[in-house]
């Protein structure tokens, strides 16, 4: 098999074929990934890299039609001091999306992590503080950000609410408060809950669905659920992820595979995958895209890759993305274009 494998490169060659259990992904054309799907295909981006790295920027422009700020829109970045907002990176990403006609998804308004230092010791009115932050951020970008991850990772693995500062200071209703504040700031925006392990943990997924269904029954706008999809080379079984996505869709929520990557190995010093590993990774990506394509189009919000290249990934040595450390396309890139 190894002798037949050629890593995808910047050549205009024949397109990838339909995926099979033993599909070998070789070369493919460099047309945009999203032109091969019926749903948006996005990527998490960094403002500094968009400004300073031409390879990074060109791939984002050419390959994806949806963007998510990887860190720029998080609380610690946007409001580093109480009532003092830093819009430098968020404005750049918003302007980039406007310039190139990309959909921009906001990530994330309420999370227990990546908070600025002033929040844990805050002694004022937490309800007003939360409302002010959401109102300022959502309101500023209402012309370009039409969807938000309103609340991120609020559940434990057993389906109960995670103990966070927000839960401590605002009680169990803080999730409803956040969605109501986001809706008030931009009534046209699609509003999402986002979390990890929903693709394989039914107990956690049931807890999420239970609460969000209750909120919707009470008249709170909740449009969709982000399944992060940080998966490995062998786990979980993609059929589990497909079943979980269908369960979400059948409950009436939009489904977003919101932070997709495929971690290929334990940390070590290697910077390249073997030929067999590249094909294994490619087949995993093909299976994910195929499973997502089987959802009703009305429930498909899209798939977002969590980073452009392996050099940009939050997974230090897992080599999980579609482009390698040199921004050369991998067989996984072809696999994402194999639906047609």
C-alpha positions as CSV (number, residue, x, y, z in Angstrom):
1,X,0.0,0.0,0.0
2,X,2.8,2.4,0.9
3,X,4.1,2.5,-2.6
4,X,0.8,3.7,-3.9
5,X,0.4,6.7,-1.6
6,X,1.3,10.2,-2.6
7,X,0.7,12.9,-0.2
8,X,-1.8,15.5,-1.4
9,X,0.1,18.5,-2.9
10,X,-0.7,21.7,-4.7
11,X,-1.4,20.1,-8.1
12,X,-4.6,20.2,-10.2
13,X,-5.2,16.5,-10.5
14,X,-8.2,14.1,-10.5
15,X,-10.6,14.5,-7.6
16,X,-10.9,12.0,-4.7
17,X,-13.3,9.1,-5.1
18,X,-16.0,7.9,-2.8
19,X,-14.8,6.6,0.6
20,X,-14.7,2.9,1.4
21,X,-13.4,1.0,4.4
22,X,-10.1,0.5,2.6
23,X,-10.1,3.7,0.5
24,X,-6.6,5.0,-0.3
25,X,-6.5,8.8,-0.6
26,X,-3.8,10.0,-3.0
27,X,-3.9,13.2,-4.9
28,X,-6.8,15.6,-5.4
29,X,-7.4,19.1,-6.8
30,X,-7.1,22.1,-4.6
31,X,-10.6,23.5,-5.1
32,X,-12.2,24.6,-1.9
33,X,-13.3,21.9,0.6
34,X,-16.7,23.5,0.9
35,X,-17.3,23.2,-2.8
36,X,-17.4,19.5,-2.4
37,X,-20.1,19.5,0.3
38,X,-23.7,20.7,0.7
39,X,-22.9,22.3,4.1
40,X,-20.4,25.0,5.3
41,X,-16.9,23.9,6.1
42,X,-15.1,26.2,8.5
43,X,-11.8,26.6,10.4
44,X,-10.7,28.1,13.7
45,X,-8.5,31.1,13.0
46,X,-5.9,33.3,14.8
47,X,-5.8,37.0,14.0
48,X,-2.0,37.3,14.3
49,X,-1.4,34.3,11.9
50,X,-3.9,35.8,9.4
51,X,-1.8,39.0,9.4
52,X,1.7,37.5,9.4
53,X,1.6,34.1,7.7
54,X,0.8,34.1,4.0
55,X,0.5,30.3,3.7
56,X,-2.0,30.2,6.6
57,X,-4.0,33.1,5.2
58,X,-4.1,31.8,1.7
59,X,-5.4,28.4,2.9
60,X,-8.1,30.0,4.9
61,X,-9.2,32.2,2.0
62,X,-9.2,29.4,-0.5
63,X,-10.5,26.4,1.4
64,X,-13.1,27.4,3.9
65,X,-16.4,29.4,3.8
66,X,-16.9,29.7,7.6
67,X,-14.6,31.0,10.3
68,X,-14.5,30.7,14.1
69,X,-12.1,32.8,16.3
70,X,-10.1,30.2,18.1
71,X,-9.3,32.4,21.1
72,X,-9.9,36.1,20.2
73,X,-13.6,36.2,21.2
74,X,-13.2,34.6,24.6
75,X,-13.8,36.5,27.8
76,X,-10.1,37.0,28.8
77,X,-9.2,38.4,25.4
78,X,-12.2,40.7,24.9
79,X,-12.5,42.1,28.5
80,X,-9.1,41.8,30.1
81,X,-10.1,44.4,32.8
82,X,-13.5,45.1,34.1
83,X,-15.4,47.3,31.7
84,X,-12.4,47.7,29.5
85,X,-12.7,46.0,26.1
86,X,-10.0,45.0,23.7
87,X,-11.4,44.7,20.2
88,X,-8.1,44.6,18.2
89,X,-8.1,40.9,17.3
90,X,-11.8,40.5,17.1
91,X,-12.2,43.5,14.8
92,X,-9.5,42.2,12.5
93,X,-11.2,38.8,12.2
94,X,-14.6,40.4,11.7
95,X,-13.1,42.7,8.9
96,X,-11.4,39.7,7.3
97,X,-14.7,37.8,7.3
98,X,-16.5,40.8,5.7
99,X,-13.7,41.3,3.1
100,X,-13.7,37.7,1.9
101,X,-17.4,36.9,2.4
102,X,-16.9,34.3,5.1
103,X,-19.5,33.3,7.6
104,X,-18.2,34.2,11.1
105,X,-19.3,32.1,14.1
106,X,-18.7,33.6,17.6
107,X,-16.9,31.5,20.2
108,X,-17.6,31.7,23.1
109,X,-19.5,34.0,25.5
110,X,-19.7,32.0,28.7
111,X,-17.1,29.5,29.8
112,X,-15.5,28.6,33.1
113,X,-12.0,28.7,31.5
114,X,-9.9,31.5,29.9
115,X,-11.4,34.1,32.2
116,X,-9.5,37.3,32.9
117,X,-7.9,37.6,36.4
118,X,-10.5,40.1,37.6
119,X,-13.5,37.8,37.2
120,X,-12.8,35.2,40.0
121,X,-12.5,37.9,42.6
122,X,-15.4,40.0,41.4
123,X,-17.5,41.4,44.2
124,X,-20.1,43.3,42.2
125,X,-23.4,42.3,40.7
126,X,-22.7,39.1,38.7
127,X,-25.9,39.2,36.8
128,X,-25.2,42.7,35.5
129,X,-21.6,41.8,34.8
130,X,-22.7,38.8,32.6
131,X,-25.3,40.8,30.8
132,X,-23.0,43.7,30.1
133,X,-20.3,41.5,28.7
134,X,-22.6,39.6,26.4
135,X,-24.4,42.8,25.3
136,X,-21.2,44.6,24.4
137,X,-19.7,41.7,22.5
138,X,-22.7,40.4,20.6
139,X,-24.0,43.9,19.9
140,X,-20.7,45.0,18.4
141,X,-20.7,42.3,15.8
142,X,-24.3,41.9,15.0
143,X,-23.8,42.8,11.4
144,X,-21.3,40.0,10.7
145,X,-21.6,37.4,13.5
146,X,-25.0,35.7,13.0
147,X,-24.3,32.7,15.3
148,X,-22.7,32.2,18.7
149,X,-21.5,29.5,21.1
150,X,-23.3,31.1,24.0
151,X,-22.3,28.6,26.7
152,X,-19.4,26.3,26.5
153,X,-18.7,23.0,28.4
154,X,-21.2,23.5,31.3
155,X,-21.9,19.8,31.9
156,X,-20.1,17.0,33.7
157,X,-19.7,13.6,32.1
158,X,-22.6,12.3,34.1
159,X,-25.0,14.8,32.7
160,X,-25.1,17.1,35.7
161,X,-24.1,20.8,35.7
162,X,-20.4,21.4,36.2
163,X,-19.4,23.4,39.3
164,X,-18.2,26.8,37.9
165,X,-17.9,30.4,39.0
166,X,-21.1,31.1,37.0
167,X,-23.0,28.3,38.7
168,X,-21.7,29.5,42.1
169,X,-22.6,33.1,41.7
170,X,-25.7,32.9,39.5
171,X,-27.2,29.5,40.2
172,X,-28.6,27.0,37.8
173,X,-30.3,29.6,35.8
174,X,-27.2,31.2,34.4
175,X,-27.4,29.3,31.1
176,X,-30.9,30.6,30.5
177,X,-29.7,34.1,31.4
178,X,-26.8,33.9,28.9
179,X,-29.1,32.8,26.1
180,X,-31.6,35.5,26.8
181,X,-28.9,38.1,26.9
182,X,-27.4,37.0,23.6
183,X,-30.9,37.0,22.0
184,X,-31.6,40.5,23.3
185,X,-28.3,41.7,21.9
186,X,-29.0,40.2,18.4
187,X,-32.4,38.7,17.9
188,X,-31.4,37.4,14.4
189,X,-28.4,35.3,15.6
190,X,-28.4,31.5,15.9
191,X,-27.5,30.5,19.4
192,X,-25.6,27.3,20.3
193,X,-24.6,25.3,23.3
194,X,-21.1,23.7,22.7
195,X,-19.4,20.8,24.5
196,X,-17.0,17.8,24.1
197,X,-17.6,14.0,24.3
198,X,-21.2,14.4,23.2
199,X,-20.3,12.1,20.3
200,X,-19.8,9.1,22.5
201,X,-21.2,9.8,26.0
202,X,-25.1,9.4,25.9
203,X,-25.4,10.3,29.6
204,X,-23.8,13.7,29.0
205,X,-25.7,14.3,25.8
206,X,-29.0,13.4,27.5
207,X,-28.3,15.9,30.3
208,X,-27.6,18.6,27.7
209,X,-30.7,17.8,25.6
210,X,-32.8,17.7,28.7
211,X,-31.9,21.2,29.8
212,X,-31.9,22.8,26.4
213,X,-35.3,21.3,25.6
214,X,-36.7,22.7,28.8
215,X,-35.3,26.1,27.9
216,X,-36.9,26.0,24.5
217,X,-40.2,24.9,26.0
218,X,-40.0,28.0,28.3
219,X,-39.6,30.2,25.3
220,X,-35.8,30.7,25.4
221,X,-34.1,30.8,22.0
222,X,-31.7,27.9,21.7
223,X,-31.0,26.9,18.1
224,X,-28.3,24.3,18.0
225,X,-25.7,22.2,19.7
226,X,-22.0,22.1,18.9
227,X,-20.4,18.7,19.1
228,X,-16.7,19.5,19.4
229,X,-15.5,16.2,17.9
230,X,-11.9,16.2,19.2
231,X,-11.4,12.5,18.3
232,X,-8.5,10.1,18.0
233,X,-7.3,7.7,15.3
234,X,-9.4,4.9,16.8
235,X,-12.0,6.4,19.2
236,X,-14.9,6.8,19.2
237,X,-16.6,4.6,16.6
238,X,-17.9,7.2,14.1
239,X,-21.3,5.4,14.1
240,X,-21.7,6.6,17.7
241,X,-21.0,10.1,16.6
242,X,-23.5,9.8,13.8
243,X,-26.1,8.4,16.1
244,X,-25.6,11.2,18.6
245,X,-25.8,13.8,15.8
246,X,-29.1,12.3,14.6
247,X,-30.4,12.3,18.1
248,X,-29.7,16.0,18.4
249,X,-31.2,16.7,15.0
250,X,-34.3,14.7,15.8
251,X,-34.8,16.8,18.9
252,X,-35.0,19.8,16.6
253,X,-31.6,21.4,17.1
254,X,-29.1,22.4,14.5
255,X,-25.9,20.2,14.6
256,X,-22.5,21.7,14.4
257,X,-19.3,19.6,14.4
258,X,-17.6,22.5,15.9
259,X,-14.0,21.7,16.7
260,X,-13.0,18.7,14.6
261,X,-9.5,17.3,14.7
262,X,-8.1,13.7,14.6
263,X,-5.3,13.1,17.1
264,X,-3.0,10.5,15.6
265,X,-0.5,9.5,18.3
266,X,1.0,9.8,21.7
267,X,3.3,12.7,22.2
268,X,6.8,12.2,20.8
269,X,9.4,14.0,18.8
270,X,8.1,13.1,15.3
271,X,6.8,15.8,13.0
272,X,5.4,13.6,10.2
273,X,2.9,10.7,10.1
274,X,3.9,7.4,8.4
275,X,2.1,6.6,5.1
276,X,-0.2,4.1,6.9
277,X,-1.0,6.7,9.6
278,X,-1.9,9.3,7.0
279,X,-4.3,6.9,5.4
280,X,-5.8,5.9,8.7
281,X,-6.4,9.6,9.5
282,X,-7.8,10.2,6.1
283,X,-10.4,7.4,6.5
284,X,-11.4,8.9,9.9
285,X,-12.0,12.3,8.3
286,X,-14.0,10.7,5.5
287,X,-16.1,8.8,7.9
288,X,-16.9,12.0,9.9
289,X,-17.8,13.9,6.8
290,X,-19.9,11.0,5.5
291,X,-21.8,10.7,8.9
292,X,-22.5,14.4,8.9
293,X,-23.7,14.4,5.3
294,X,-26.4,11.9,6.3
295,X,-28.2,14.4,8.6
296,X,-31.2,16.2,7.3
297,X,-29.9,19.3,5.5
298,X,-32.3,21.4,7.6
299,X,-30.3,20.5,10.7
300,X,-26.8,20.9,9.3
301,X,-25.0,24.0,10.5
302,X,-21.6,22.7,9.2
303,X,-18.3,21.3,10.1
304,X,-15.5,23.4,11.6
305,X,-11.8,22.2,11.7
306,X,-10.0,23.3,14.9
307,X,-7.0,24.9,13.2
308,X,-5.4,25.2,9.7
309,X,-2.3,23.0,10.0
310,X,-0.6,20.7,12.4
311,X,1.7,23.6,13.3
312,X,-1.3,25.6,14.5
313,X,-3.0,22.9,16.5
314,X,-3.7,23.1,20.2
315,X,-2.7,19.4,20.2
316,X,1.1,19.8,20.4
317,X,2.2,16.6,18.7
318,X,-0.9,14.8,17.6
319,X,-0.6,16.0,14.0
320,X,-4.4,16.2,13.8
321,X,-5.3,18.5,10.9
322,X,-5.6,18.6,7.1
323,X,-2.3,20.3,6.4
324,X,1.1,19.4,7.8
325,X,3.6,21.6,9.6
326,X,4.8,23.0,6.3
327,X,1.2,23.8,5.2
328,X,1.2,21.0,2.6
329,X,-2.1,19.1,2.2
330,X,-2.3,15.6,3.6
331,X,-4.4,12.7,2.5
332,X,-7.0,13.8,5.1
333,X,-7.5,16.9,3.0
334,X,-8.6,14.8,0.0
335,X,-10.8,12.6,2.3
336,X,-12.9,15.7,3.2
337,X,-13.6,16.2,-0.5
338,X,-14.7,12.7,-1.2
339,X,-18.4,13.1,-0.9
340,X,-18.8,13.9,-4.5
